[in-house]
Amino acid sequence: MFKNLKLVGDILRLLRTYKKSLKLEVLTSLLLILATMCALFMYNTPLRSIYEFIFKDICIVNNFSFHMFVNDFLMAIFFLVAGLEIKHEILYGNLSSFKKASFPVIASIGGVIVPAAIFIYLNKNTAFLSGFCIPISTDIAFAVGIFLLFSKKLNPSLKVFLLSLAVVDDLISILAIGVVYSLDINLIYLSIALSIVLLLIIANKVFNIYSIYYYLVSGLFLWYFIYLSGVHCTISGILLALTIPSRNNNGYNTLERLQRILVPFNSLFIIPLFAFANTGISITSSIGTSDTNSLVYGIILGLCLGKPLGIVLFSFIGCTFRISEKPSSISWLSVFLVSLIAGVGFTMSIFVSEVAFINNMILIDISKRAILISSCISILSSIAVISFFDIRFKLMLKKQKLLSK
């Protein structure tokens, strides 16, 4: 009983002080794994009918199913949190100056271009071309979770590089979703949505409104009109984040307070629920047919090969031409290791597959299987490389001690 009370107390302290500890990322990763295993178990047992009833038959309003609520509404909050993080990093963090930002930004661009190029090359004459954004994403929760599990064996400076890389990656993915996957645009609703954004900017810059409730209520209207406009409604999250005040007002910082409220909710509820709602996949079915091999190979090779290749190659080119500068505390081997971890696309890639192949459940299921396989490959290869070089380093130290004697 006392142990349970202590656990509850630890969780509450974690929620109050999330910025002071990255244990939240590890917990999120564990919940992601648990949610995925539960979804796979339910979908491949007689419980499948219950799983499908929850996400397909239960409707929040009219034909707005619970699955749509998770993917369209809750994921808008996910992107709001991502937008707040990006804004914070640009203003105060690792992206606040060109010198700090150039190395991870160029690396991230490579980690987007090369996977997309591999996918496009393999699918250029197929009906799957719209899925080229699937392998460009990095699951920040899983990536940071893997890093923290092996943090004692890794250079602490890598954490900053990995976080910066993932933040830029998120920004590029968000822009890609907004530009590539928007449906027929209704200009009237889009104009109303943009007017709301303008009013929020005026409220921030002219009238100095700092109320969290004002921005969140306005954000609901913004989401609704973007949803009606045909632009993918999750973009409302990033647009709202841009309007949130970031300056201090008598010790009150709206951006940081909103992060303090939303980050735990996002990490411990939205991300695991999204994984649970979207990884209901039949593991007994084949991954695809000969007709869909290019889709499968495009995703797996894009994430497992394209991500590491793009990150390392662009980082090296950027340093060679003095566009960027690699931090002296980070080795090229470390950059390669981070690039392997960045190949874990998982939730972001699954989300993009849902958007890219909307209403085509066969292609979505095939994509999800490929994403699961590629995520497992990236995780295992990261662990293997970390373990190999850790053993090699220990043997080197042991040899040096023997020689010194």
CORVEN-V951615 format. One record per pair of residues at least 24 apart in sequence whose ideal C-beta (glycine too) atoms are under 8 Angstrom apart, sorted by sequence separation. I is the first residue (numbers start at 1). J is the second residue. If there is no record, write none. Layout:
i = (I & I)
j = (J & J)
This chain:
i = (112 & 311 & 312 & 111 & 196 & 197 & 215 & 346 & 349 & 140 & 196 & 345 & 346 & 349 & 111 & 138 & 140 & 311 & 312 & 138 & 215 & 308 & 311 & 140 & 193 & 196 & 215 & 310 & 345 & 346 & 140 & 309 & 345 & 138 & 308 & 311 & 343 & 344 & 137 & 138 & 193 & 307 & 308 & 343 & 136 & 137 & 192 & 193 & 307 & 345 & 308 & 343 & 344 & 190 & 210 & 307 & 308 & 343 & 344 & 136 & 137 & 189 & 190 & 193 & 209 & 307 & 136 & 189 & 208 & 341 & 193 & 340 & 343 & 344 & 189 & 190 & 204 & 210 & 215 & 304 & 343 & 133 & 136 & 189 & 190 & 200 & 203 & 204 & 303 & 189 & 190 & 201 & 204 & 208 & 303 & 340 & 341 & 186 & 187 & 197 & 201 & 210 & 212 & 303 & 340 & 133 & 186 & 193 & 200 & 211 & 215 & 133 & 185 & 186 & 210 & 185 & 197 & 212 & 337 & 340 & 184 & 185 & 193 & 197 & 212 & 303 & 133 & 183 & 133 & 182 & 337 & 182 & 183 & 212 & 336 & 337 & 130 & 182 & 299 & 130 & 181 & 337 & 178 & 107 & 111 & 178 & 177 & 108 & 333 & 104 & 108 & 112 & 177 & 178 & 103 & 107 & 111 & 177 & 105 & 109 & 104 & 108 & 112 & 174 & 178 & 104 & 108 & 112 & 174 & 101 & 105 & 109 & 100 & 104 & 108 & 174 & 94 & 295 & 299 & 303 & 94 & 95 & 278 & 94 & 296 & 300 & 304 & 93 & 275 & 279 & 292 & 295 & 299 & 303 & 307 & 95 & 275 & 278 & 295 & 299 & 302 & 303 & 94 & 95 & 274 & 278 & 296 & 300 & 304 & 89 & 292 & 296 & 300 & 304 & 89 & 275 & 295 & 299 & 303 & 271 & 274 & 278 & 274 & 300 & 304 & 89 & 288 & 287 & 285 & 86 & 288 & 85 & 287 & 288 & 282 & 287 & 86 & 281 & 285 & 82 & 85 & 86 & 283 & 287 & 281 & 82 & 281 & 82 & 279 & 278 & 83 & 281 & 82 & 279 & 79 & 32 & 32 & 32 & 29 & 28 & 29 & 32 & 29 & 30 & 25 & 29 & 28 & 29 & 25 & 26 & 25 & 29 & 22 & 26 & 25 & 26 & 232 & 23 & 22 & 141 & 141 & 22 & 80 & 165 & 76 & 73 & 86 & 83 & 87 & 72 & 79 & 82 & 83 & 86 & 87 & 91 & 78 & 79 & 80 & 81 & 82 & 83 & 76 & 79 & 80 & 83 & 84 & 87 & 76 & 79 & 80 & 83 & 88 & 75 & 78 & 79 & 82 & 83 & 87 & 73 & 76 & 77 & 80 & 84 & 72 & 76 & 80 & 72 & 75 & 79 & 135 & 128 & 131 & 134 & 135 & 134 & 128 & 132 & 135 & 136 & 161 & 88 & 128 & 131 & 135 & 87 & 88 & 126 & 131 & 134 & 135 & 126 & 138 & 161 & 128 & 157 & 84 & 88 & 123 & 135 & 181 & 122 & 123 & 135 & 157 & 158 & 157 & 161 & 165 & 169 & 84 & 85 & 155 & 161 & 181 & 84 & 122 & 123 & 155 & 173 & 177 & 181 & 122 & 155 & 158 & 162 & 166 & 176 & 157 & 161 & 165 & 181 & 81 & 84 & 170 & 177 & 119 & 122 & 155 & 158 & 162 & 173 & 118 & 119 & 154 & 158 & 162 & 81 & 80 & 81 & 119 & 118 & 119 & 154 & 118 & 77 & 81 & 116 & 115 & 118 & 119 & 77 & 78 & 115 & 118 & 77 & 117 & 116 & 115 & 78 & 114 & 115 & 77 & 78 & 114 & 147 & 75 & 111 & 114 & 115 & 146 & 74 & 78 & 111 & 114 & 113 & 112 & 143 & 146 & 74 & 75 & 110 & 111 & 114 & 143 & 74 & 110 & 111 & 114 & 110 & 113 & 143 & 110 & 142 & 70 & 71 & 108 & 110 & 111 & 70 & 107 & 110 & 138 & 142 & 107 & 109 & 110 & 138 & 139 & 142 & 71 & 138 & 139 & 141 & 70 & 71 & 107 & 110 & 138 & 139 & 70 & 106 & 107 & 137 & 139 & 106 & 139 & 67 & 135 & 138 & 139 & 66 & 106 & 107 & 134 & 137 & 103 & 106 & 137 & 135 & 137 & 103 & 134 & 137 & 102 & 103 & 136 & 106 & 106 & 134 & 105 & 133 & 134 & 102 & 103 & 131 & 55 & 102 & 103 & 131 & 134 & 102 & 103 & 133 & 103 & 55 & 131 & 99 & 130 & 131 & 130 & 52 & 107 & 111 & 51 & 111 & 48 & 107 & 131 & 154 & 134 & 142 & 146 & 150 & 153 & 128 & 39 & 131 & 139 & 146 & 150 & 31 & 35 & 39 & 43 & 134 & 142 & 146 & 153 & 34 & 35 & 38 & 39 & 42 & 43 & 44 & 24 & 28 & 32 & 36 & 39 & 40 & 43 & 44 & 135 & 19 & 24 & 27 & 28 & 31 & 32 & 35 & 36 & 39 & 40 & 44 & 19 & 27 & 31 & 35 & 39 & 40 & 18 & 25 & 39 & 24 & 28 & 32 & 36 & 40 & 24 & 28 & 35 & 18 & 18 & 15 & 18 & 14 & 15 & 75 & 71 & 71 & 32 & 32 & 36)
j = (136 & 335 & 336 & 136 & 221 & 222 & 240 & 371 & 374 & 166 & 222 & 371 & 372 & 375 & 138 & 165 & 167 & 338 & 339 & 166 & 243 & 336 & 339 & 169 & 222 & 225 & 244 & 339 & 374 & 375 & 170 & 339 & 375 & 169 & 339 & 342 & 374 & 375 & 169 & 170 & 225 & 339 & 340 & 375 & 169 & 170 & 225 & 226 & 340 & 378 & 342 & 377 & 378 & 225 & 245 & 342 & 343 & 378 & 379 & 172 & 173 & 225 & 226 & 229 & 245 & 343 & 173 & 226 & 245 & 378 & 231 & 378 & 381 & 382 & 228 & 229 & 243 & 249 & 254 & 343 & 382 & 173 & 176 & 229 & 230 & 240 & 243 & 244 & 343 & 230 & 231 & 242 & 245 & 249 & 344 & 381 & 382 & 228 & 229 & 239 & 243 & 252 & 254 & 345 & 382 & 176 & 229 & 236 & 243 & 254 & 258 & 177 & 229 & 230 & 254 & 230 & 242 & 257 & 382 & 385 & 230 & 231 & 239 & 243 & 258 & 349 & 180 & 230 & 181 & 230 & 385 & 231 & 232 & 261 & 385 & 386 & 180 & 232 & 349 & 181 & 232 & 389 & 231 & 161 & 165 & 232 & 232 & 164 & 389 & 161 & 165 & 169 & 234 & 235 & 161 & 165 & 169 & 235 & 164 & 168 & 164 & 168 & 172 & 234 & 238 & 165 & 169 & 173 & 235 & 164 & 168 & 172 & 164 & 168 & 172 & 238 & 160 & 363 & 367 & 371 & 163 & 164 & 347 & 164 & 366 & 370 & 374 & 164 & 346 & 350 & 363 & 366 & 370 & 374 & 378 & 167 & 347 & 350 & 367 & 371 & 374 & 375 & 167 & 168 & 347 & 351 & 369 & 373 & 377 & 163 & 366 & 370 & 374 & 378 & 164 & 350 & 370 & 374 & 378 & 347 & 350 & 354 & 351 & 377 & 381 & 167 & 366 & 366 & 365 & 167 & 369 & 167 & 369 & 370 & 365 & 370 & 170 & 365 & 369 & 167 & 170 & 171 & 369 & 373 & 368 & 170 & 369 & 171 & 368 & 368 & 174 & 372 & 174 & 372 & 174 & 139 & 141 & 142 & 141 & 141 & 142 & 145 & 144 & 145 & 141 & 145 & 145 & 146 & 144 & 145 & 145 & 149 & 144 & 148 & 148 & 149 & 355 & 148 & 148 & 267 & 271 & 159 & 219 & 311 & 223 & 223 & 238 & 237 & 241 & 227 & 234 & 237 & 238 & 241 & 242 & 246 & 234 & 235 & 236 & 237 & 238 & 239 & 233 & 236 & 237 & 240 & 241 & 244 & 234 & 237 & 238 & 241 & 246 & 234 & 237 & 238 & 241 & 242 & 246 & 233 & 236 & 237 & 240 & 244 & 233 & 237 & 241 & 234 & 237 & 241 & 298 & 292 & 295 & 298 & 299 & 299 & 294 & 298 & 301 & 302 & 327 & 255 & 295 & 298 & 302 & 255 & 256 & 294 & 299 & 302 & 303 & 295 & 307 & 330 & 298 & 327 & 255 & 259 & 294 & 306 & 352 & 294 & 295 & 307 & 329 & 330 & 330 & 334 & 338 & 342 & 258 & 259 & 329 & 335 & 355 & 259 & 297 & 298 & 330 & 348 & 352 & 356 & 298 & 331 & 334 & 338 & 342 & 352 & 334 & 338 & 342 & 358 & 259 & 262 & 348 & 355 & 298 & 301 & 334 & 337 & 341 & 352 & 298 & 299 & 334 & 338 & 342 & 262 & 262 & 263 & 301 & 301 & 302 & 337 & 302 & 262 & 266 & 302 & 302 & 305 & 306 & 265 & 266 & 303 & 306 & 266 & 306 & 306 & 306 & 270 & 306 & 307 & 270 & 271 & 307 & 341 & 270 & 306 & 309 & 310 & 341 & 270 & 274 & 307 & 310 & 310 & 310 & 341 & 344 & 273 & 274 & 309 & 310 & 313 & 342 & 274 & 310 & 311 & 314 & 311 & 314 & 344 & 312 & 344 & 273 & 274 & 311 & 313 & 314 & 274 & 311 & 314 & 342 & 346 & 312 & 314 & 315 & 343 & 344 & 347 & 277 & 344 & 345 & 347 & 277 & 278 & 314 & 317 & 345 & 346 & 278 & 314 & 315 & 345 & 347 & 315 & 348 & 277 & 345 & 348 & 349 & 277 & 317 & 318 & 345 & 348 & 315 & 318 & 349 & 349 & 351 & 318 & 349 & 352 & 318 & 319 & 352 & 323 & 324 & 352 & 324 & 352 & 353 & 323 & 324 & 352 & 277 & 324 & 325 & 353 & 356 & 325 & 326 & 356 & 327 & 280 & 356 & 325 & 356 & 357 & 357 & 280 & 335 & 339 & 280 & 342 & 280 & 339 & 363 & 386 & 367 & 375 & 379 & 383 & 386 & 363 & 275 & 367 & 375 & 382 & 386 & 268 & 272 & 276 & 280 & 371 & 379 & 383 & 390 & 272 & 273 & 276 & 277 & 280 & 281 & 282 & 263 & 267 & 271 & 275 & 278 & 279 & 282 & 283 & 374 & 259 & 264 & 267 & 268 & 271 & 272 & 275 & 276 & 279 & 280 & 284 & 260 & 268 & 272 & 276 & 280 & 281 & 260 & 267 & 281 & 267 & 271 & 275 & 279 & 283 & 268 & 272 & 279 & 263 & 264 & 264 & 267 & 264 & 268 & 351 & 351 & 354 & 346 & 347 & 372)
